[in-house]
């Protein structure tokens, strides 16, 4: 089990990575899954838009894209995060950038654990779950 964070075309850097990684391991374990290899790529809007176009055939900006490479109960995957979009969302929602970044990291991991957010009921369930996990670390992100 290994969580790696890469930065592509962004100056933003995450602090408290140890605490965040521990939380992400807990998210996976509490979903009755086994932590495997996770790769987070924090990039700019242009990079994530290119990924969205090429692999998902979507022509719009997004904050997070998850690619699930899980095998059985072992959670593996790549999660692309647009820091540009995360910054805009943080301003819109009135929260700090690190908080919004961790929120979308959790969101991406929940997708790898089998959560979907296409329907209203699923979206609410996933949102409640991600906010519950975020609340556990919010104080440590100061």
Backbone torsions as a table, in degrees:
resi	resn	phi	psi	omega
1	UNK	NA	128.8	-173.4
2	UNK	-153.1	127.3	174.1
3	UNK	-112.0	123.5	178.1
4	UNK	-120.8	146.9	179.1
5	UNK	-125.0	124.1	177.1
6	UNK	-116.9	152.2	179.4
7	UNK	-119.7	129.2	-178.9
8	UNK	-130.0	114.3	177.3
9	UNK	63.1	30.2	177.1
10	UNK	-137.2	148.7	176.2
11	UNK	-90.5	-21.6	-178.9
12	UNK	-56.9	138.0	175.0
13	UNK	-134.2	142.9	178.5
14	UNK	-86.3	132.6	169.8
15	UNK	-99.8	167.2	178.9
16	UNK	60.0	38.6	-178.1
17	UNK	-63.6	-33.8	-180.0
18	UNK	-60.7	-46.6	-180.0
19	UNK	-65.0	-40.2	179.8
20	UNK	-66.3	-43.4	178.3
21	UNK	-62.5	-41.0	177.5
22	UNK	-60.3	-41.6	177.9
23	UNK	-62.4	-43.7	-179.0
24	UNK	-64.1	-36.8	174.0
25	UNK	-61.5	-41.7	179.2
26	UNK	-64.3	-40.3	178.0
27	UNK	-55.5	-49.0	-177.4
28	UNK	-64.2	-46.6	-178.2
29	UNK	-63.5	-40.8	-179.4
30	UNK	-70.6	-14.7	172.9
31	UNK	-92.0	13.4	178.7
32	UNK	60.0	37.1	178.1
33	UNK	-119.8	170.8	-179.2
34	UNK	-109.9	126.9	177.7
35	UNK	-65.2	130.9	176.3
36	UNK	-116.9	-132.1	179.7
37	UNK	-101.9	123.4	178.1
38	UNK	-122.6	136.3	177.6
39	UNK	-123.4	120.9	175.1
40	UNK	-103.6	127.9	176.3
41	UNK	-114.8	108.8	177.8
42	UNK	-93.7	118.3	-170.7
43	UNK	-137.0	-178.4	177.1
44	UNK	-88.9	172.3	-179.7
45	UNK	-56.4	-42.7	-176.4
46	UNK	-60.9	-45.2	-179.3
47	UNK	-63.3	-47.1	-177.9
48	UNK	-68.8	-35.4	175.4
49	UNK	-62.1	-41.7	177.7
50	UNK	-61.4	-42.3	177.7
51	UNK	-63.4	-44.7	-179.7
52	UNK	-60.7	-42.5	178.9
53	UNK	-67.6	-48.3	-173.5
54	UNK	-68.3	-46.2	-171.4
55	UNK	-97.7	-29.3	-177.8
56	UNK	-110.6	-6.4	-179.6
57	UNK	60.0	31.9	176.6
58	UNK	-107.4	134.1	-178.1
59	UNK	-110.0	63.0	177.7
60	UNK	-155.4	159.2	177.5
61	UNK	-75.3	148.4	176.9
62	UNK	-148.5	160.1	-179.4
63	UNK	-85.1	-31.4	-175.2
64	UNK	-147.9	139.5	174.2
65	UNK	-132.2	128.1	-180.0
66	UNK	-111.4	132.8	173.4
67	UNK	-113.3	115.4	-174.1
68	UNK	-88.9	118.4	175.6
69	UNK	-118.0	25.8	-176.2
70	UNK	-67.2	150.8	176.9
71	UNK	-128.2	116.5	-177.4
72	UNK	61.3	-127.6	179.8
73	UNK	-91.0	0.6	-178.3
74	UNK	-90.4	120.8	-176.0
75	UNK	-86.1	115.5	175.7
76	UNK	-130.5	145.7	175.6
77	UNK	173.1	173.5	175.2
78	UNK	-117.5	135.5	-179.6
79	UNK	-127.8	117.2	177.6
80	UNK	-94.5	132.6	-179.9
81	UNK	-127.3	127.0	175.5
82	UNK	-88.2	110.6	179.0
83	UNK	-66.5	-32.6	177.1
84	UNK	-60.3	-46.8	179.3
85	UNK	-68.4	-39.8	177.7
86	UNK	-59.0	-43.0	179.3
87	UNK	-62.4	-44.3	178.1
88	UNK	-62.2	-43.7	179.7
89	UNK	-64.0	-39.9	179.4
90	UNK	-60.5	-43.0	177.5
91	UNK	-63.5	-44.4	-177.7
92	UNK	-63.8	-40.5	-176.4
93	UNK	-91.3	-3.9	176.8
94	UNK	71.1	39.1	177.9
95	UNK	-128.4	170.8	179.6
96	UNK	-77.1	154.3	-177.8
97	UNK	-61.5	-41.0	-179.0
98	UNK	-63.7	-38.4	178.7
99	UNK	-63.4	-44.7	179.6
100	UNK	-67.4	-35.1	177.4
101	UNK	-63.1	-46.9	179.2
102	UNK	-65.0	-37.1	177.8
103	UNK	-57.4	-47.9	-178.3
104	UNK	-74.1	-26.0	173.3
105	UNK	-63.6	-46.8	177.2
106	UNK	-60.9	-45.0	180.0
107	UNK	-56.6	-46.0	178.8
108	UNK	-62.2	-41.3	178.9
109	UNK	-65.7	-40.0	177.9
110	UNK	-61.6	-36.7	174.2
111	UNK	-59.7	-42.9	179.8
112	UNK	-66.3	-23.4	178.2
113	UNK	-87.2	1.5	174.8
114	UNK	109.4	-1.6	178.9
115	UNK	-74.8	145.4	175.2
116	UNK	-122.9	157.1	178.3
117	UNK	-135.5	33.8	-178.7
118	UNK	-84.7	-34.2	178.2
119	UNK	-101.6	159.2	-177.0
120	UNK	-59.5	-45.4	-179.5
121	UNK	-63.6	-43.9	177.9
122	UNK	-64.3	-39.7	-179.5
123	UNK	-62.6	-44.1	179.6
124	UNK	-64.2	-45.9	179.6
125	UNK	-59.3	-45.3	-179.3
126	UNK	-67.5	-42.3	179.4
127	UNK	-60.8	-46.0	179.5
128	UNK	-60.7	-41.1	180.0
129	UNK	-65.8	-46.8	-178.2
130	UNK	-65.5	-38.5	179.5
131	UNK	-67.9	-34.9	176.9
132	UNK	-62.5	-44.9	178.6
133	UNK	-67.8	-40.4	179.9
134	UNK	-61.5	-38.6	-179.4
135	UNK	-59.4	-30.9	-179.4
136	UNK	-65.7	-25.8	-175.3
137	UNK	-114.4	-9.6	-173.4
138	UNK	-50.5	-45.1	-179.1
139	UNK	-64.2	-29.5	-179.4
140	UNK	-80.3	-11.3	-177.6
141	UNK	-86.0	0.8	-179.5
142	UNK	-64.2	NA	NA
